[in-house]
Amino acid sequence: AGGIDSRFKLKVMNEEDFNLKSLILNLLTILAREPELLKQFTEFVPKIEKPPIDKIAVTVGPGLEPALWVGINFAKALFATWNIPITPTNHMEGHIISAMAEKIKTPSFAKATEGEQFSILKPEFPAVALLISGGHTELVLVKKLGDYEILGETRDDAAGEAFDKVARILGLPYPGGPQIARLAEGVRNKLEETRKQKRETRLKLPRPMLKSNGFDFSFAGLKTAVLYKVKEIQQMTEEIKAEIALEFENAVTEVLAAKTRKAVENFKARTLIAGGGVIANKHIRSELEKLARTKSIPLLLPEPRLATDNAFMIALAGSVSPEAAAGEEIKALGTLKLKKLSSK
């Protein structure tokens, strides 16, 4: 096989094996733009026995298309090797379904190698889903799995993006969300006591689009307000920085909760779902829990470790998808939206 493409020095134990040579030729085509991935793939994957799985789930969007293509091409290479059908999945649907995953408690005598097991909850519909991550902030009406209507989305910065940018303004390390939350949590109780004593706090930030008629969001102006506030302060102390972090977190949370509450009321939601990396924030989770209790509806939240992007949520999305496609039919769709089911 070295004559096929000597750049990768492919070694085939039996060069007369026509099927193996045909497979490698196919892989050379599929992974032509991923030479390092091609090298590792051809060295290891063809030697692995076909696993007992029904389908391969892969994210086709939304996201940065160059990154999406890496995953898609890898899935196509697996399809060529094992002939297991590929299911294209929507990244945001993965966040919705990850909130429905409930860990099954395993007996104490279970072997560690057996791994974790999860069941998928069956929520009552319609549901409202709040999806908040570094690239997306959306309110989605979930009529049932696979049937979605986007009620509102961010007009500029997503919530997670705003957290990161504000953290950078404050000189905090990346990723900014956990850093902002850490500072805010540390000073929250202290400032709450200050408010009870009717003392003024050092600053107040806007709540963008809090009272707008629709369900869209906008966080760019809030980020800019933090920038101007920092420029006004002659001497930045750790205490002031923590107060800014708290006020910023409170502003974002108040807007998210208010918009979500309105969506739940307007569409008579029977379940509230929240997903995305930002939902790992303790204060946001707490406020959504209060909202759900007020409305007497269940709240489905992913475990914090499953809130950020992960393969598990994409596997879940693939498991409920009724369609599987041949590898060559799948393309990256950077602006892919959650869609309504066809009326047919």
Residue frames as qw, qx, qy, qz and C-alpha x, y, z in Angstrom:
[[0.000, 0.884, 0.467, 0.000, 0.00, 0.00, 0.00],
 [0.400, -0.578, 0.067, 0.709, 3.03, 2.27, 0.20],
 [0.285, 0.115, 0.549, 0.777, 2.62, 2.95, -3.50],
 [0.002, 0.771, 0.621, 0.142, -0.82, 4.46, -2.98],
 [0.030, -0.931, 0.040, -0.361, 0.54, 7.49, -1.17],
 [0.741, 0.075, -0.437, 0.504, 4.03, 7.22, 0.24],
 [0.058, -0.618, 0.224, -0.751, 3.61, 10.40, 2.32],
 [0.683, -0.481, 0.185, -0.518, 1.87, 8.40, 5.01],
 [0.156, 0.405, -0.894, 0.110, 4.00, 5.23, 4.80],
 [0.812, -0.130, 0.130, -0.554, 0.96, 3.01, 5.11],
 [0.032, 0.327, -0.944, 0.001, 1.80, -0.54, 6.04],
 [0.842, -0.003, -0.038, -0.538, -0.62, -3.28, 5.11],
 [0.565, -0.373, 0.735, -0.039, 0.18, -6.74, 6.38],
 [0.583, 0.233, 0.747, 0.220, -1.32, -8.38, 3.30],
 [0.086, 0.455, -0.253, -0.850, -0.85, -6.21, 0.21],
 [0.089, -0.098, -0.855, -0.501, -2.88, -8.67, -1.86],
 [0.058, 0.529, 0.765, -0.364, -5.98, -7.91, 0.18],
 [0.131, 0.417, 0.467, 0.769, -7.99, -5.99, -2.40],
 [0.312, -0.792, -0.497, -0.169, -10.68, -4.88, 0.04],
 [0.528, -0.651, -0.148, 0.525, -8.18, -3.32, 2.40],
 [0.378, -0.060, 0.306, 0.872, -6.43, -1.48, -0.41],
 [0.037, -0.591, -0.552, -0.587, -9.77, -0.22, -1.71],
 [0.426, -0.798, -0.403, 0.139, -10.65, 0.99, 1.78],
 [0.497, -0.477, 0.031, 0.725, -7.39, 2.92, 2.10],
 [0.228, 0.246, 0.459, 0.823, -7.91, 4.51, -1.31],
 [0.225, -0.742, -0.534, -0.336, -11.35, 5.61, -0.14],
 [0.519, -0.722, -0.250, 0.383, -9.92, 7.00, 3.10],
 [0.463, -0.122, 0.202, 0.854, -7.30, 8.94, 1.15],
 [0.014, 0.496, 0.479, 0.724, -10.12, 10.71, -0.65],
 [0.421, -0.766, -0.471, -0.123, -12.30, 11.31, 2.41],
 [0.564, -0.750, -0.069, 0.339, -9.51, 12.58, 4.66],
 [0.652, 0.459, 0.097, 0.596, -7.43, 14.33, 1.99],
 [0.015, 0.793, -0.062, 0.605, -7.67, 17.65, 3.86],
 [0.643, -0.681, 0.240, -0.255, -6.85, 16.09, 7.24],
 [0.634, 0.474, -0.601, 0.109, -3.40, 14.51, 6.74],
 [0.059, -0.384, 0.769, -0.507, -2.64, 14.00, 10.44],
 [0.718, -0.002, 0.404, -0.566, -6.05, 12.48, 11.04],
 [0.840, 0.386, -0.291, -0.248, -5.61, 10.29, 7.95],
 [0.368, 0.487, -0.755, 0.239, -2.28, 9.00, 9.19],
 [0.278, -0.215, 0.754, -0.555, -3.61, 8.05, 12.62],
 [0.783, 0.157, 0.171, -0.577, -6.87, 6.69, 11.23],
 [0.806, 0.396, -0.401, -0.180, -5.26, 4.35, 8.72],
 [0.242, 0.441, -0.801, 0.325, -2.75, 3.11, 11.28],
 [0.188, -0.084, 0.796, -0.569, -5.31, 2.13, 13.88],
 [0.629, 0.166, 0.250, -0.717, -8.97, 2.06, 12.85],
 [0.730, 0.281, -0.485, -0.390, -8.83, -0.60, 10.07],
 [0.369, 0.211, -0.873, 0.239, -7.30, -2.98, 12.63],
 [0.312, -0.037, 0.608, -0.729, -10.18, -2.48, 15.10],
 [0.040, 0.308, 0.942, 0.128, -13.02, -4.97, 15.02],
 [0.236, -0.434, -0.378, -0.783, -16.35, -3.49, 13.99],
 [0.108, -0.020, 0.675, -0.730, -18.13, -2.40, 17.20],
 [0.037, -0.464, -0.881, -0.083, -21.72, -3.48, 18.00],
 [0.093, 0.459, 0.263, -0.843, -23.35, -0.08, 17.39],
 [0.460, 0.604, 0.651, -0.013, -26.31, 0.83, 15.17],
 [0.362, 0.854, 0.206, 0.312, -25.37, 4.29, 13.96],
 [0.529, -0.100, -0.118, 0.834, -22.74, 7.00, 14.11],
 [0.012, -0.929, -0.365, 0.062, -24.03, 10.42, 15.22],
 [0.521, 0.010, 0.077, 0.850, -22.17, 13.50, 14.00],
 [0.025, 0.757, 0.274, -0.592, -22.78, 17.23, 14.42],
 [0.480, 0.449, 0.468, 0.592, -23.50, 18.97, 11.11],
 [0.064, 0.454, 0.045, 0.888, -24.34, 22.37, 12.61],
 [0.275, 0.940, -0.046, 0.198, -24.59, 25.01, 13.78],
 [0.691, -0.575, 0.198, 0.392, -20.98, 26.00, 14.29],
 [0.039, 0.748, -0.478, -0.459, -17.77, 26.89, 12.50],
 [0.889, 0.379, -0.063, -0.250, -17.83, 24.94, 9.25],
 [0.436, 0.582, -0.676, 0.121, -14.09, 24.06, 9.13],
 [0.256, -0.309, 0.802, -0.442, -14.44, 22.44, 12.57],
 [0.792, 0.158, 0.324, -0.493, -17.68, 20.71, 11.58],
 [0.744, 0.511, -0.377, -0.205, -16.04, 19.23, 8.49],
 [0.096, 0.480, -0.843, 0.222, -13.35, 17.55, 10.60],
 [0.497, -0.040, 0.733, -0.463, -15.98, 15.64, 12.54],
 [0.785, 0.417, 0.097, -0.449, -18.06, 14.89, 9.45],
 [0.566, 0.577, -0.579, -0.111, -15.09, 13.55, 7.51],
 [0.109, -0.340, 0.882, -0.307, -14.07, 11.41, 10.46],
 [0.660, 0.155, 0.550, -0.487, -17.61, 9.98, 10.60],
 [0.745, 0.540, -0.192, -0.342, -17.51, 9.33, 6.84],
 [0.293, 0.529, -0.795, 0.053, -14.23, 7.48, 7.27],
 [0.367, -0.118, 0.829, -0.405, -15.81, 5.31, 9.96],
 [0.754, 0.377, 0.222, -0.490, -18.75, 4.68, 7.64],
 [0.611, 0.588, -0.491, -0.199, -16.36, 3.57, 4.90],
 [0.092, 0.422, -0.874, 0.222, -14.53, 1.27, 7.32],
 [0.212, 0.041, 0.888, -0.407, -17.39, -0.30, 9.23],
 [0.228, -0.280, -0.694, -0.623, -20.42, 0.36, 6.99],
 [0.146, -0.530, -0.703, 0.452, -22.37, 1.78, 9.93],
 [0.132, 0.754, 0.432, 0.477, -24.91, 4.44, 8.88],
 [0.266, -0.012, -0.258, 0.929, -24.35, 8.05, 9.92],
 [0.100, -0.803, -0.588, -0.019, -27.01, 10.20, 11.55],
 [0.244, 0.406, -0.050, 0.879, -26.52, 13.97, 11.12],
 [0.360, -0.658, -0.598, 0.283, -27.46, 15.84, 14.30],
 [0.020, 0.836, 0.069, 0.544, -28.18, 19.42, 15.30],
 [0.382, 0.204, -0.559, 0.707, -25.82, 20.72, 17.99],
 [0.308, -0.268, 0.258, -0.876, -28.62, 22.63, 19.74],
 [0.835, -0.195, -0.304, -0.416, -30.92, 19.60, 19.78],
 [0.684, 0.074, -0.625, 0.369, -28.11, 17.82, 21.59],
 [0.039, 0.216, -0.471, 0.854, -28.24, 20.46, 24.33],
 [0.640, -0.231, -0.047, -0.731, -32.02, 20.02, 24.64],
 [0.893, -0.091, -0.406, -0.170, -31.86, 16.25, 24.95],
 [0.477, 0.239, -0.648, 0.543, -28.87, 16.27, 27.32],
 [0.300, -0.299, 0.377, -0.824, -31.18, 17.90, 29.89],
 [0.845, -0.115, -0.114, -0.509, -33.43, 14.82, 29.65],
 [0.690, 0.219, -0.668, 0.171, -30.65, 12.38, 30.55],
 [0.620, -0.634, 0.243, -0.393, -31.04, 10.99, 34.06],
 [0.237, 0.460, -0.842, 0.153, -28.25, 8.91, 35.54],
 [0.866, -0.264, -0.337, -0.258, -29.32, 5.46, 36.70],
 [0.399, -0.673, 0.564, -0.266, -27.98, 4.55, 40.10],
 [0.726, 0.255, -0.637, -0.047, -25.92, 1.39, 39.80],
 [0.858, -0.492, -0.143, -0.016, -25.58, -1.16, 42.62],
 [0.302, -0.849, 0.432, 0.023, -22.51, -0.79, 44.80],
 [0.741, -0.222, 0.605, 0.187, -21.26, -4.18, 43.61],
 [0.703, 0.697, 0.137, 0.000, -21.31, -3.13, 39.93],
 [0.746, -0.071, 0.197, 0.632, -17.97, -3.22, 38.19],
 [0.071, -0.714, 0.070, 0.692, -16.35, 0.11, 37.35],
 [0.175, -0.161, 0.708, 0.665, -15.79, -1.12, 33.81],
 [0.215, 0.559, 0.798, 0.069, -19.53, -1.31, 33.24],
 [0.133, 0.226, 0.209, 0.942, -19.61, 2.48, 32.99],
 [0.246, 0.246, 0.414, -0.841, -22.45, 4.89, 33.70],
 [0.077, 0.412, 0.844, 0.336, -25.97, 4.27, 32.53],
 [0.178, 0.188, 0.137, -0.956, -28.62, 6.87, 31.75],
 [0.250, 0.551, 0.795, 0.047, -32.32, 6.84, 31.00],
 [0.041, 0.195, 0.274, 0.941, -34.06, 9.48, 28.88],
 [0.180, 0.393, 0.607, -0.666, -36.89, 11.27, 30.63],
 [0.105, 0.479, 0.701, 0.518, -40.15, 11.84, 28.77],
 [0.001, -0.214, -0.298, 0.930, -41.21, 15.42, 29.49],
 [0.295, 0.690, 0.636, -0.180, -44.69, 16.78, 29.04],
 [0.247, 0.084, 0.376, 0.889, -45.10, 18.97, 25.97],
 [0.525, 0.738, -0.122, 0.407, -45.20, 21.70, 24.97],
 [0.690, -0.499, -0.108, 0.514, -41.94, 22.65, 26.62],
 [0.206, 0.964, -0.135, 0.103, -39.86, 25.81, 26.55],
 [0.868, -0.104, -0.020, 0.484, -36.10, 25.35, 26.21],
 [0.043, -0.975, 0.201, 0.082, -33.56, 28.02, 27.14],
 [0.901, 0.145, 0.048, 0.407, -30.28, 27.30, 25.35],
 [0.071, -0.979, 0.193, -0.011, -27.31, 29.39, 26.47],
 [0.885, -0.073, 0.141, 0.437, -23.74, 28.82, 25.38],
 [0.385, -0.472, 0.223, 0.761, -20.70, 30.65, 24.08],
 [0.102, -0.015, 0.592, 0.799, -22.15, 30.91, 20.60],
 [0.282, -0.423, -0.669, -0.543, -25.91, 30.76, 21.12],
 [0.158, 0.171, 0.617, -0.752, -28.68, 32.18, 23.25],
 [0.347, -0.152, -0.640, -0.669, -32.10, 30.90, 22.19],
 [0.501, 0.075, 0.602, -0.617, -35.59, 30.36, 23.51],
 [0.269, 0.088, -0.828, -0.484, -37.18, 27.39, 21.78],
 [0.742, -0.026, 0.245, -0.624, -40.72, 26.04, 21.84],
 [0.033, 0.209, -0.969, -0.125, -40.45, 22.25, 21.90],
 [0.726, -0.016, -0.107, -0.679, -43.72, 20.77, 20.66],
 [0.966, -0.171, 0.191, -0.021, -42.15, 17.32, 20.79],
 [0.535, -0.468, 0.531, 0.462, -38.72, 15.89, 20.10],
 [0.431, 0.149, 0.656, 0.601, -37.77, 16.84, 16.56],
 [0.069, 0.754, 0.509, 0.410, -40.44, 19.55, 16.32],
 [0.423, -0.436, -0.240, 0.757, -39.08, 22.97, 17.31],
 [0.196, 0.860, 0.283, 0.376, -39.88, 26.64, 16.89],
 [0.476, -0.026, -0.247, 0.843, -37.30, 29.29, 17.74],
 [0.137, -0.868, -0.472, 0.071, -39.09, 31.99, 19.72],
 [0.012, -0.989, 0.147, -0.026, -36.14, 34.30, 20.19],
 [0.866, 0.031, -0.049, 0.496, -32.37, 34.45, 19.91],
 [0.389, -0.641, 0.012, 0.661, -29.52, 36.86, 20.53],
 [0.462, 0.877, 0.130, -0.002, -29.16, 39.78, 18.16],
 [0.248, 0.834, -0.460, 0.176, -25.44, 40.11, 18.87],
 [0.110, 0.435, -0.840, 0.305, -23.29, 38.53, 21.59],
 [0.732, -0.298, -0.593, -0.155, -24.44, 35.26, 23.11],
 [0.614, -0.764, 0.040, -0.194, -24.56, 35.00, 26.89],
 [0.892, -0.263, 0.103, 0.354, -21.43, 32.86, 27.13],
 [0.564, 0.480, 0.082, 0.667, -19.58, 35.16, 24.75],
 [0.167, -0.848, 0.005, -0.502, -20.51, 38.14, 26.94],
 [0.792, -0.603, 0.068, 0.060, -19.22, 36.35, 30.04],
 [0.832, 0.028, 0.116, 0.542, -15.88, 35.71, 28.33],
 [0.338, 0.643, 0.089, 0.681, -15.55, 39.29, 27.06],
 [0.399, -0.846, 0.024, -0.352, -16.40, 40.83, 30.41],
 [0.870, -0.420, 0.076, 0.247, -13.90, 38.51, 32.11],
 [0.682, 0.297, 0.093, 0.662, -11.26, 39.75, 29.67],
 [0.005, -0.813, -0.050, -0.580, -12.15, 43.37, 30.51],
 [0.626, -0.744, 0.110, -0.206, -11.69, 42.55, 34.18],
 [0.153, 0.683, -0.705, 0.113, -8.36, 40.84, 33.53],
 [0.761, -0.211, 0.546, -0.280, -9.66, 37.36, 34.37],
 [0.148, -0.302, 0.871, 0.359, -8.40, 34.20, 32.67],
 [0.667, 0.161, -0.387, -0.615, -10.28, 32.24, 29.99],
 [0.102, -0.552, -0.638, -0.528, -12.85, 30.72, 30.10],
 [0.043, -0.328, 0.215, -0.919, -14.52, 33.71, 31.67],
 [0.629, -0.438, -0.386, -0.513, -17.82, 32.22, 32.84],
 [0.775, -0.355, -0.471, 0.226, -16.45, 30.23, 35.79],
 [0.422, 0.055, -0.279, 0.861, -14.23, 33.16, 36.80],
 [0.264, -0.390, -0.101, -0.877, -17.13, 35.62, 36.84],
 [0.739, -0.432, -0.418, -0.304, -19.26, 33.14, 38.79],
 [0.697, -0.162, -0.483, 0.504, -16.51, 32.54, 41.34],
 [0.173, 0.133, -0.214, 0.952, -16.11, 36.25, 42.10],
 [0.442, -0.378, -0.241, -0.777, -19.87, 36.86, 42.12],
 [0.762, -0.373, -0.524, -0.079, -20.58, 33.98, 44.47],
 [0.575, -0.072, -0.468, 0.667, -17.90, 35.11, 46.87],
 [0.046, 0.029, -0.199, 0.978, -19.39, 38.57, 47.30],
 [0.342, -0.423, -0.597, -0.590, -23.12, 37.85, 46.81],
 [0.527, -0.575, -0.605, 0.160, -24.03, 37.21, 50.46],
 [0.382, -0.302, -0.217, 0.846, -22.07, 40.23, 51.61],
 [0.053, -0.077, -0.267, -0.959, -23.78, 42.58, 49.17],
 [0.403, -0.502, -0.676, -0.358, -27.21, 41.14, 49.89],
 [0.468, -0.559, -0.504, 0.462, -26.71, 42.09, 53.53],
 [0.211, -0.158, 0.040, 0.964, -25.61, 45.56, 52.40],
 [0.213, -0.320, -0.519, -0.764, -28.84, 45.99, 50.44],
 [0.461, -0.579, -0.672, 0.022, -30.90, 44.95, 53.47],
 [0.390, -0.525, -0.289, 0.699, -29.29, 47.81, 55.32],
 [0.311, 0.892, 0.328, -0.012, -30.39, 50.10, 52.46],
 [0.313, -0.666, 0.348, 0.581, -26.88, 51.07, 51.50],
 [0.627, 0.711, -0.128, -0.292, -26.06, 51.89, 47.90],
 [0.867, -0.034, 0.338, 0.365, -23.86, 49.53, 45.95],
 [0.323, -0.491, 0.322, 0.742, -21.04, 50.90, 43.84],
 [0.112, 0.231, -0.588, -0.767, -22.60, 50.39, 40.43],
 [0.641, 0.376, 0.539, -0.397, -25.66, 49.47, 38.41],
 [0.126, -0.174, 0.749, 0.627, -25.64, 47.87, 34.96],
 [0.568, 0.177, -0.161, -0.787, -28.46, 47.87, 32.38],
 [0.561, 0.114, 0.811, -0.123, -30.80, 44.95, 31.72],
 [0.160, 0.290, -0.521, -0.787, -30.88, 44.96, 27.89],
 [0.465, -0.069, -0.643, -0.605, -34.22, 44.18, 26.24],
 [0.041, 0.066, 0.871, -0.486, -35.67, 43.18, 29.59],
 [0.366, 0.464, 0.540, -0.599, -39.06, 44.70, 28.81],
 [0.224, 0.275, -0.570, -0.741, -39.10, 44.32, 25.03],
 [0.772, 0.114, 0.080, -0.620, -42.17, 42.72, 23.47],
 [0.827, 0.307, -0.443, -0.162, -40.42, 39.77, 21.83],
 [0.912, -0.391, 0.109, 0.061, -38.14, 37.00, 23.06],
 [0.693, 0.546, -0.218, 0.418, -34.85, 38.16, 21.53],
 [0.666, -0.631, -0.056, 0.394, -31.74, 38.90, 23.57],
 [0.461, 0.767, -0.150, 0.420, -28.87, 41.37, 23.31],
 [0.745, -0.589, -0.087, 0.302, -25.77, 41.33, 25.50],
 [0.607, 0.372, 0.018, 0.702, -23.30, 43.44, 23.51],
 [0.099, -0.781, -0.018, -0.616, -24.52, 46.65, 25.15],
 [0.760, -0.647, -0.012, -0.062, -24.17, 45.14, 28.61],
 [0.843, -0.036, 0.027, 0.535, -20.58, 44.19, 27.83],
 [0.336, 0.571, 0.048, 0.748, -19.92, 47.75, 26.62],
 [0.428, -0.812, -0.063, -0.392, -21.47, 49.16, 29.79],
 [0.854, -0.450, 0.006, 0.262, -18.98, 47.11, 31.83],
 [0.673, 0.260, 0.068, 0.689, -16.13, 48.47, 29.70],
 [0.019, 0.735, 0.060, 0.676, -17.21, 52.08, 30.27],
 [0.661, -0.728, -0.061, -0.171, -17.68, 51.44, 33.98],
 [0.863, -0.211, 0.003, 0.459, -14.15, 50.01, 34.27],
 [0.466, 0.453, 0.068, 0.757, -12.73, 53.06, 32.46],
 [0.267, -0.815, -0.102, -0.504, -14.49, 55.36, 34.92],
 [0.796, -0.599, -0.047, 0.080, -12.89, 53.68, 37.93],
 [0.158, 0.880, -0.426, 0.141, -9.56, 55.25, 38.73],
 [0.051, -0.472, 0.854, -0.211, -8.28, 52.46, 40.95],
 [0.820, -0.055, -0.423, -0.382, -9.57, 48.95, 40.35],
 [0.306, -0.426, 0.762, -0.379, -9.54, 46.83, 43.48],
 [0.148, -0.034, -0.983, -0.103, -10.42, 43.17, 43.89],
 [0.180, 0.414, 0.702, -0.551, -13.54, 44.21, 45.79],
 [0.396, 0.535, -0.051, -0.744, -14.77, 46.44, 42.96],
 [0.277, 0.284, -0.807, -0.438, -13.94, 43.76, 40.41],
 [0.002, -0.188, -0.969, 0.159, -16.03, 41.27, 42.37],
 [0.292, 0.517, 0.451, -0.666, -18.95, 43.72, 42.57],
 [0.382, 0.467, -0.407, -0.686, -18.82, 44.22, 38.80],
 [0.185, 0.095, -0.958, -0.199, -18.80, 40.46, 38.31],
 [0.126, 0.347, 0.831, -0.416, -21.82, 40.11, 40.59],
 [0.351, 0.559, 0.177, -0.730, -23.79, 42.91, 38.92],
 [0.334, 0.378, -0.644, -0.575, -23.00, 41.56, 35.47],
 [0.103, -0.061, -0.993, -0.020, -24.06, 38.03, 36.43],
 [0.205, 0.452, 0.655, -0.569, -27.24, 39.39, 38.02],
 [0.357, 0.512, -0.141, -0.769, -28.06, 41.43, 34.90],
 [0.308, 0.218, -0.823, -0.425, -27.65, 38.48, 32.53],
 [0.045, -0.186, -0.961, 0.201, -29.61, 36.18, 34.83],
 [0.271, 0.460, 0.447, -0.718, -32.46, 38.64, 35.27],
 [0.428, 0.429, -0.364, -0.707, -32.88, 39.03, 31.51],
 [0.271, 0.118, -0.930, -0.218, -32.71, 35.28, 30.87],
 [0.037, 0.272, 0.879, -0.391, -35.22, 34.50, 33.62],
 [0.331, 0.464, 0.246, -0.784, -37.65, 37.24, 32.58],
 [0.441, 0.353, -0.539, -0.625, -37.71, 36.21, 28.92],
 [0.227, 0.015, -0.973, -0.042, -38.06, 32.56, 29.87],
 [0.173, 0.326, 0.712, -0.597, -40.90, 33.31, 32.26],
 [0.442, 0.448, -0.027, -0.776, -42.77, 35.18, 29.53],
 [0.410, 0.256, -0.764, -0.427, -42.30, 32.30, 27.09],
 [0.073, -0.115, -0.962, 0.239, -43.53, 29.76, 29.64],
 [0.274, 0.425, 0.516, -0.691, -46.63, 31.88, 30.31],
 [0.424, 0.456, -0.246, -0.743, -47.42, 32.77, 26.70],
 [0.533, 0.249, -0.723, -0.362, -47.12, 29.21, 25.38],
 [0.823, -0.329, 0.150, -0.438, -48.52, 27.46, 28.46],
 [0.460, 0.448, -0.762, 0.090, -45.42, 25.31, 28.75],
 [0.885, -0.388, -0.099, -0.237, -45.74, 22.12, 30.78],
 [0.867, -0.245, 0.020, 0.433, -41.99, 21.62, 31.12],
 [0.075, 0.961, -0.257, -0.069, -39.02, 23.97, 31.31],
 [0.921, 0.066, 0.075, 0.376, -35.73, 22.78, 29.79],
 [0.010, -0.954, 0.277, 0.114, -32.35, 24.50, 29.99],
 [0.918, 0.013, 0.198, 0.343, -29.10, 23.51, 28.31],
 [0.463, 0.786, -0.128, 0.389, -25.76, 24.77, 27.03],
 [0.628, 0.143, -0.450, 0.618, -22.46, 25.51, 28.70],
 [0.068, -0.428, 0.232, -0.871, -23.66, 28.62, 30.55],
 [0.732, -0.450, -0.239, -0.453, -26.32, 26.61, 32.36],
 [0.731, -0.072, -0.531, 0.423, -23.50, 25.26, 34.54],
 [0.039, 0.407, -0.269, 0.872, -23.66, 28.67, 36.27],
 [0.212, -0.294, -0.845, 0.392, -25.07, 28.09, 39.77],
 [0.152, 0.341, 0.304, -0.877, -26.92, 31.41, 40.02],
 [0.441, 0.152, -0.457, -0.757, -28.67, 30.97, 36.67],
 [0.404, -0.134, -0.901, -0.089, -29.66, 27.42, 37.62],
 [0.099, -0.298, -0.706, 0.635, -30.99, 28.66, 40.95],
 [0.288, 0.298, 0.063, -0.908, -33.14, 31.38, 39.36],
 [0.493, 0.068, -0.652, -0.571, -34.58, 28.94, 36.82],
 [0.305, -0.198, -0.908, 0.210, -35.40, 26.54, 39.65],
 [0.098, 0.334, 0.471, -0.811, -37.31, 29.35, 41.39],
 [0.406, 0.222, -0.312, -0.830, -39.16, 30.10, 38.15],
 [0.445, -0.041, -0.850, -0.281, -40.15, 26.47, 37.70],
 [0.162, -0.289, -0.816, 0.474, -41.42, 26.24, 41.28],
 [0.220, 0.306, 0.192, -0.906, -43.44, 29.43, 40.82],
 [0.537, 0.231, -0.402, -0.705, -45.07, 28.03, 37.68],
 [0.745, -0.113, 0.573, -0.322, -45.45, 24.52, 39.17],
 [0.854, 0.475, -0.168, -0.127, -43.74, 22.85, 36.23],
 [0.879, -0.273, 0.194, 0.339, -40.74, 20.50, 36.16],
 [0.168, 0.896, -0.374, -0.171, -37.33, 21.87, 35.24],
 [0.962, 0.086, 0.113, 0.233, -34.94, 19.65, 33.33],
 [0.001, -0.914, 0.400, 0.069, -31.27, 20.57, 33.68],
 [0.845, 0.304, -0.401, 0.182, -28.19, 18.64, 32.51],
 [0.760, -0.502, -0.059, 0.408, -25.53, 17.72, 35.01],
 [0.049, -0.917, 0.212, 0.334, -22.93, 20.52, 35.00],
 [0.405, -0.397, 0.706, 0.425, -20.39, 18.20, 33.35],
 [0.419, 0.369, 0.769, 0.312, -22.88, 17.49, 30.55],
 [0.177, 0.863, 0.278, -0.382, -23.81, 21.14, 30.05],
 [0.010, 0.702, -0.465, -0.539, -20.78, 22.02, 27.94],
 [0.714, 0.457, -0.378, -0.371, -20.31, 20.54, 24.47],
 [0.421, -0.365, 0.827, -0.070, -19.75, 16.79, 24.64],
 [0.247, 0.142, -0.851, -0.440, -20.05, 13.65, 22.55],
 [0.091, 0.255, 0.911, -0.311, -22.70, 12.18, 24.85],
 [0.354, 0.538, 0.326, -0.692, -25.30, 14.80, 23.94],
 [0.387, 0.448, -0.513, -0.621, -24.68, 14.24, 20.23],
 [0.121, 0.019, -0.989, -0.077, -25.08, 10.49, 20.69],
 [0.221, 0.412, 0.718, -0.516, -28.39, 11.18, 22.46],
 [0.404, 0.553, -0.056, -0.727, -29.55, 13.44, 19.63],
 [0.309, 0.323, -0.783, -0.433, -28.58, 10.75, 17.12],
 [0.061, 0.086, 0.979, -0.176, -30.42, 8.08, 19.09],
 [0.336, 0.536, 0.586, -0.506, -33.77, 9.83, 18.70],
 [0.281, 0.510, -0.358, -0.730, -33.26, 10.85, 15.08],
 [0.821, 0.255, 0.453, -0.236, -35.38, 8.72, 12.71],
 [0.706, 0.701, -0.092, -0.035, -33.12, 9.26, 9.71],
 [0.645, -0.456, 0.440, 0.428, -29.71, 7.87, 8.88],
 [0.522, 0.811, -0.130, -0.228, -27.80, 9.07, 5.84],
 [0.896, 0.197, 0.034, 0.397, -25.03, 7.65, 3.72],
 [0.555, -0.475, 0.006, 0.683, -21.69, 9.33, 4.37],
 [0.341, 0.130, 0.371, 0.854, -21.48, 11.24, 1.10],
 [0.093, -0.720, -0.542, -0.423, -24.84, 12.95, 1.66],
 [0.473, -0.766, -0.317, 0.300, -23.78, 14.79, 4.81],
 [0.405, 0.564, -0.009, 0.720, -22.51, 18.38, 4.69],
 [0.319, -0.297, -0.437, 0.787, -21.53, 21.01, 7.23],
 [0.065, -0.749, -0.454, -0.478, -24.24, 23.61, 7.82],
 [0.348, 0.083, -0.411, 0.838, -22.77, 26.41, 9.90],
 [0.272, -0.107, 0.150, -0.944, -26.05, 28.30, 10.32],
 [0.372, -0.261, -0.864, -0.214, -28.29, 25.27, 10.84],
 [0.388, -0.286, 0.243, -0.842, -31.46, 26.07, 12.78],
 [0.229, 0.174, 0.908, -0.306, -33.80, 23.97, 14.85],
 [0.284, -0.017, -0.511, -0.811, -36.82, 23.36, 12.64],
 [0.695, 0.069, 0.335, -0.633, -40.48, 22.51, 12.74],
 [0.501, 0.058, 0.853, 0.135, -41.53, 19.09, 11.53],
 [0.124, 0.012, -0.608, -0.784, -42.73, 18.92, 7.95],
 [0.578, 0.112, 0.277, -0.759, -46.49, 19.13, 7.56],
 [0.620, 0.218, -0.635, -0.406, -46.43, 16.10, 5.25]]
